[in-house]
Amino acid sequence: MKIQRVPSKWAKTKVILQNQSLSLYVPDTRKYDLGVLKEMLALYTMVYIKPDRGSFGIGVMRAEQRTVILSPSQQKSEMNGTTDNNEIEQQEAQILYILRYAKTAEVFFSPEELHEALQKRIQNRTYLIQKGIDLLRYKDRPFDLRVLAQKSPSGAWETTGMLGRVAAPQKIVTNYHSGGSILSVNTLLKNHMNPSETLSTINQLRTLGVQIAGQLEATYPGIKEIGLDIAMDQQMDMWLLEVNTLPSIVVFKLFPDKSIYRKIHRYAVAYGRVKARKSPYSTRNRQYTKA
C-alpha cells in the first residue's frame, strides 16, 4: 500500500482535537481572518500565522501585540523619525503590532494595518493562526522538539527518534532547513530540569508519539510515519505545534549514536519509504580483477 501523506495542517488538527485527552496538547489554532487575528492577539498577545500546507517553516510569521508608553515626541519619532527634546512630554499608552518573518520586523499601529500587510504575503492561500508559546531556550535561543513515530515491521506504532531544534539567531522558526541547530533532547533539557524529570519527559514524548499516530491512523489508515513538533513552555508544559506525515529522517544521521538512524532506516525500508541498502559484498556489486 502506498504511504499516505496528509498535507493539510488544519485537517490533521481537527482529527487530533476529536480525542479529548490529546486535545489538551493542542494550542488554540484556527483558520486565519481579521476577526480571529484581533481576538487571538487580545487573548494571547503573541500568535503564529502559518500556511495550511507547507514544510521547513516556509511562510511562517509571528505577530505580537505590545503596549508601550510613548511621549508625544516619541510618537512623532515613530511617525517621521524626528524627536523634539525640548517638548514638554506627557506619557501616553500606545498599542503596537509587530510582524516578524525571517529576520524582518515591521511595526503597525492597528490590527487592520497588520492584517493588510499579512494579506500581501498570504494572498489567496489558506493560513492558520495559532497561540504563541513562550519556548524554552538554549543559550538564549528558543528551541522545540521533533518526535518521530513509525510503523514497525510488525505493524505497531513506535517512537523511534527524537531531537531538539534550536532557532538560528534572529529567526522565529527552529527548522534545520532554516538554519536551526540539531541537538539531543537531553542536552536541551538538562538546564531546565533534573535527570529524573528529563527521563519522565522523554517517556511522555514517546507515549505521545504513539498516541497521536494511532489517532491519525483511525482517519488516515495509510500513514506509516509522523513527525511531531512539540514546544515546551516556561512551565514545562508540552504543546503540539503540528504533525508532519512526511518527516525528515536524515537529520538523525547527525547524532554520534548511529544505531538510532539504522533503526529508523530499517523501519522505513519495511514500510516502503526507502529502498534497502545494497551490500558491497553482493554478487551484483562485486568487481573481479585479473591476477
C-alpha positions as CSV (number, residue, x, y, z in Angstrom):
1,M,0.0,0.0,0.0
2,K,1.2,3.5,-0.9
3,I,2.2,5.6,2.1
4,Q,-0.5,8.2,2.8
5,R,0.5,11.8,3.2
6,V,-1.8,14.5,4.7
7,P,-0.6,17.9,3.7
8,S,-3.3,20.0,5.4
9,K,-2.3,21.1,8.9
10,W,-5.9,22.0,9.6
11,A,-7.2,18.6,8.6
12,K,-4.8,16.8,11.0
13,T,-5.5,19.3,13.8
14,K,-9.2,18.6,13.6
15,V,-8.6,14.8,13.9
16,I,-6.5,15.2,16.9
17,L,-9.0,17.6,18.6
18,Q,-11.6,14.7,18.4
19,N,-9.6,13.0,21.2
20,Q,-10.3,14.8,24.4
21,S,-7.0,13.8,26.2
22,L,-4.9,14.7,23.1
23,S,-6.7,17.9,22.5
24,L,-5.2,19.3,25.7
25,Y,-1.8,19.4,24.0
26,V,-3.1,21.5,21.0
27,P,-2.7,25.3,21.4
28,D,-5.6,27.3,20.3
29,T,-5.5,27.0,16.5
30,R,-8.0,28.5,14.0
31,K,-8.3,29.5,10.3
32,Y,-6.9,32.9,9.7
33,D,-9.1,36.0,9.2
34,L,-9.1,39.6,10.5
35,G,-11.6,38.9,13.3
36,V,-9.7,35.9,14.5
37,L,-6.5,37.9,14.4
38,K,-7.9,40.6,16.6
39,E,-9.4,38.1,19.1
40,M,-6.4,36.0,19.5
41,L,-4.0,38.9,19.8
42,A,-6.2,40.2,22.6
43,L,-6.2,36.8,24.3
44,Y,-2.5,35.8,23.9
45,T,-0.6,38.9,22.7
46,M,1.6,36.7,20.5
47,V,0.4,34.4,17.7
48,Y,2.0,32.5,14.8
49,I,0.5,32.7,11.3
50,K,1.4,29.8,9.1
51,P,0.3,28.2,5.8
52,D,-2.1,25.3,6.0
53,R,0.2,23.4,3.6
54,G,3.9,23.6,3.6
55,S,7.1,22.5,5.5
56,F,10.5,23.6,6.6
57,G,9.0,26.7,8.3
58,I,8.5,28.4,5.0
59,G,5.9,31.1,5.1
60,V,5.6,31.2,9.0
61,M,5.1,34.6,10.5
62,R,4.8,35.8,14.1
63,A,2.6,38.7,15.2
64,E,2.7,40.4,18.6
65,Q,0.6,43.0,20.4
66,R,2.5,45.2,22.7
67,T,1.5,48.1,24.9
68,V,4.3,50.7,25.2
69,I,4.5,54.1,26.9
70,L,5.2,56.8,24.4
71,S,5.7,60.5,25.0
72,P,4.4,62.9,22.3
73,S,7.9,63.3,20.9
74,Q,8.4,59.6,20.7
75,Q,5.1,59.3,18.9
76,K,6.3,61.9,16.4
77,S,9.5,59.9,16.1
78,E,7.6,56.8,15.3
79,M,5.8,58.7,12.5
80,N,8.5,60.8,10.9
81,G,11.8,59.8,12.5
82,T,12.3,63.1,14.4
83,T,12.3,63.9,18.1
84,D,11.9,67.3,19.8
85,N,13.9,67.0,23.0
86,N,12.7,70.4,24.2
87,E,9.0,69.5,24.1
88,I,7.2,69.1,27.4
89,E,6.4,65.4,27.4
90,Q,3.3,63.6,28.7
91,Q,3.4,59.9,28.7
92,E,0.7,58.0,26.8
93,A,0.0,54.3,26.3
94,Q,0.2,53.1,22.7
95,I,-0.6,49.6,21.4
96,L,1.8,48.5,18.7
97,Y,1.5,45.4,16.4
98,I,4.8,43.8,15.4
99,L,5.1,41.4,12.5
100,R,8.2,39.2,12.2
101,Y,9.2,36.8,9.5
102,A,12.7,35.5,8.5
103,K,14.9,38.2,10.1
104,T,12.5,41.1,9.3
105,A,10.3,43.0,11.8
106,E,7.6,45.5,10.8
107,V,5.6,47.8,13.2
108,F,1.9,48.7,12.7
109,F,-0.5,50.9,14.7
110,S,-3.7,48.9,14.2
111,P,-4.7,45.3,13.6
112,E,-6.2,46.4,10.3
113,E,-2.8,47.6,9.2
114,L,-1.2,44.4,10.3
115,H,-3.9,42.4,8.5
116,E,-3.2,44.3,5.3
117,A,0.5,43.5,5.5
118,L,-0.3,39.9,6.2
119,Q,-2.7,39.7,3.3
120,K,0.0,40.7,0.9
121,R,2.1,37.7,2.0
122,I,-0.9,35.3,2.4
123,Q,-2.6,36.2,-0.9
124,N,-5.3,33.6,-1.7
125,R,-3.8,30.7,0.3
126,T,-5.3,29.2,3.4
127,Y,-3.4,30.2,6.5
128,L,-3.8,29.2,10.2
129,I,-3.3,31.3,13.3
130,Q,-2.0,29.6,16.4
131,K,-1.5,30.8,20.0
132,G,2.2,31.6,20.5
133,I,4.2,29.6,23.0
134,D,7.0,31.1,25.1
135,L,9.5,28.5,24.2
136,L,12.3,27.2,26.5
137,R,15.7,28.5,25.5
138,Y,19.1,27.1,25.0
139,K,21.9,29.8,25.1
140,D,19.2,32.4,24.8
141,R,17.8,30.9,21.6
142,P,14.3,29.2,21.5
143,F,14.0,25.5,20.8
144,D,11.4,22.9,20.2
145,L,11.4,19.1,19.9
146,R,10.8,16.8,16.9
147,V,9.4,13.4,17.8
148,L,9.4,10.7,15.1
149,A,7.0,7.8,15.3
150,Q,7.0,4.9,12.7
151,K,5.2,1.7,11.9
152,S,7.4,-1.1,13.0
153,P,8.0,-4.2,10.7
154,S,5.4,-6.0,12.9
155,G,2.8,-3.2,12.2
156,A,2.8,-1.5,15.6
157,W,3.4,2.2,16.1
158,E,6.7,3.0,17.9
159,T,8.5,6.2,18.7
160,T,11.9,5.7,17.2
161,G,13.7,9.0,17.5
162,M,13.6,12.5,19.0
163,L,15.8,15.5,18.7
164,G,15.8,19.2,19.6
165,R,15.9,22.1,17.1
166,V,17.4,25.4,18.2
167,A,16.5,28.5,16.2
168,A,19.2,30.3,14.3
169,P,19.9,33.8,15.6
170,Q,17.0,36.3,15.0
171,K,14.9,33.6,13.3
172,I,11.4,32.8,14.5
173,V,11.4,29.2,13.3
174,T,13.6,26.4,14.6
175,N,13.8,24.2,11.4
176,Y,17.1,22.7,10.4
177,H,16.4,23.8,6.8
178,S,16.0,27.4,8.0
179,G,19.4,27.4,9.7
180,G,18.4,25.8,13.0
181,S,20.8,23.6,15.0
182,I,20.2,20.0,15.9
183,L,20.9,18.9,19.5
184,S,19.9,16.0,21.7
185,V,16.8,16.3,23.9
186,N,19.0,15.6,27.0
187,T,21.3,18.5,26.1
188,L,18.5,20.9,25.8
189,L,16.5,19.9,28.9
190,K,19.3,19.5,31.4
191,N,19.4,23.2,32.2
192,H,15.7,23.2,32.8
193,M,15.1,20.0,34.8
194,N,16.8,17.3,36.8
195,P,17.7,13.9,35.3
196,S,14.6,12.2,36.7
197,E,12.3,14.9,35.3
198,T,14.2,14.7,31.9
199,L,13.6,10.9,31.8
200,S,9.9,11.3,32.6
201,T,9.6,14.0,29.9
202,I,11.3,11.7,27.3
203,N,8.9,8.8,28.2
204,Q,5.9,11.2,27.9
205,L,7.1,12.2,24.5
206,R,7.5,8.6,23.4
207,T,3.9,7.8,24.6
208,L,2.6,11.0,22.9
209,G,4.1,10.0,19.6
210,V,2.4,6.6,19.6
211,Q,-1.0,8.1,20.8
212,I,-1.1,10.8,18.1
213,A,-0.1,8.3,15.4
214,G,-2.9,6.0,16.4
215,Q,-5.4,8.9,16.5
216,L,-4.5,10.0,13.0
217,E,-4.4,6.4,11.6
218,A,-8.0,6.0,12.5
219,T,-8.9,8.6,9.9
220,Y,-5.9,8.1,7.6
221,P,-5.2,4.4,7.6
222,G,-2.3,4.6,5.1
223,I,0.1,6.7,7.2
224,K,3.3,4.9,8.2
225,E,5.3,7.7,9.9
226,I,4.7,11.0,11.6
227,G,6.9,13.8,12.9
228,L,5.5,15.8,15.9
229,D,6.7,19.3,16.5
230,I,6.5,19.8,20.3
231,A,7.0,23.0,22.1
232,M,7.7,23.3,25.8
233,D,6.8,26.5,27.7
234,Q,8.3,28.1,30.8
235,Q,6.0,25.9,33.0
236,M,7.4,22.8,31.3
237,D,4.0,22.1,29.7
238,M,4.1,20.4,26.3
239,W,2.3,21.8,23.2
240,L,1.8,20.0,19.9
241,L,2.5,22.7,17.2
242,E,1.8,20.5,14.2
243,V,2.2,17.0,12.7
244,N,4.2,16.2,9.6
245,T,3.3,13.0,7.6
246,L,6.5,13.2,5.5
247,P,9.1,13.8,8.3
248,S,12.8,14.2,7.6
249,I,14.7,11.1,8.8
250,V,18.2,12.0,7.5
251,V,18.7,14.6,10.4
252,F,19.0,11.6,12.7
253,K,22.3,10.8,10.9
254,L,23.9,13.8,12.7
255,F,24.0,12.1,16.1
256,P,27.1,10.1,17.1
257,D,24.9,7.1,18.0
258,K,24.3,5.7,14.6
259,S,22.1,2.9,15.9
260,I,19.2,5.3,16.1
261,Y,19.3,6.1,12.4
262,R,19.9,2.5,11.5
263,K,16.7,1.5,13.2
264,I,14.8,4.4,11.7
265,H,16.1,3.4,8.2
266,R,15.2,-0.2,8.8
267,Y,11.6,0.6,9.6
268,A,11.4,3.0,6.7
269,V,12.6,0.2,4.4
270,A,10.0,-2.2,5.9
271,Y,7.0,0.1,5.0
272,G,8.5,1.2,1.7
273,R,9.7,4.8,2.1
274,V,13.3,4.0,1.2
275,K,15.0,1.1,-0.5
276,A,17.3,-1.3,1.3
277,R,21.0,-0.5,1.0
278,K,22.8,-2.9,-1.3
279,S,25.6,-4.8,0.4
280,P,29.0,-4.0,-1.0
281,Y,29.6,-7.8,-0.9
282,S,26.6,-8.7,-3.1
283,T,27.3,-10.7,-6.3
284,R,25.9,-7.8,-8.4
285,N,28.3,-5.2,-7.0
286,R,31.4,-7.4,-6.6
287,Q,34.2,-6.5,-9.0
288,Y,36.7,-9.1,-10.2
289,T,40.2,-8.3,-11.2
290,K,42.6,-10.5,-13.2
291,A,45.5,-12.0,-11.3
